[in-house]
Each structure stands twice: as structure tokens, then as C-alpha cells.
Amino acid sequence: MNLDRGSILNFAPADPDLWEVEFVDREDDRWTLPVIGHAVVVTHAAKDAGDLADTGVYPVVEDDGTHSSIIEYLNNWELKDRPRWRILRKPRTRQAACPACGLEATYAADPDRYFHNDGSDNRPCWLRLVRGEATA
């Protein structure tokens, strides 16, 4: 089998609501793209018989309906102008009433707590939930 650099050998889908790639360019401008999966990508293609190909696992991002591995996406820039990038887990929060007191709150899956939107102390409510005196 002939492998070209950039070929995707395997793809594992990911929930785009969980992961994103943050890019930072030379002017410190930032933008993010959702990660739709991870792919095994050929990073070095074998040229001669007996030469081995190298691969790596990289995120696959979506940009304006186009899907590409991070390597392919970064090839749109000259090497000196390529942005830095890192994978981030999106915050998992949702709006909900505090189950202990009924105030408007934001639930954060990590650290598994409700935070009152008005900024009031949520420690008494957290203690009620931990003790089982209130249920979420």
C-alpha cells in the first residue's frame, strides 16, 4: 500500500460540543474550531522499499463546513506564519434552578456544582446536596 503524507488511515468521531482547538497567530489573534474527531494521519511517507511510514493522532476540525485534520488545516499557512494551537475541553455548563434553594444558577459538570447567578454564596446549598438533604 502506498501512503502519502497527510493520508488519514483511521478516524474516530468526537462530539463537537466537548472539544475545540484554539489557535493563536503571531499578532495574538485567537479563534477556535470544533473538533469533530481524531484521525491517525501519515506524517512521513515511505519512499523506498524497507522505509517505514510514520503516523500520529491529530484532531479533525470543522471550518465553514469543511473537515480536515489539523495538519491539513495548518498547511494553509506558510511555515513561519502558522498559528500555535492547543486542544481545549469546552466547559460543560447549563442554566438551571439551584435544587437546594430554587435560585437561578449555572450548573458546572466539573466540579459538579451549582453556582448562583446573582453571586450569592452557594456553599449552604452545596452542603445540603452533599448531605442528601436536597437532590438534583
Secondary structure by P-SEA (a helix, b strand, c coil): cccccccccbbbbcccccbbbbbbccccbbbbbbbccccccccbbbccccbbbbbbbbbbbbcccccccccccccccccccbbbbbbbcccbbbbbcccccccbbbbbcccbbbbbcccccaaaaaaaaaaccccc
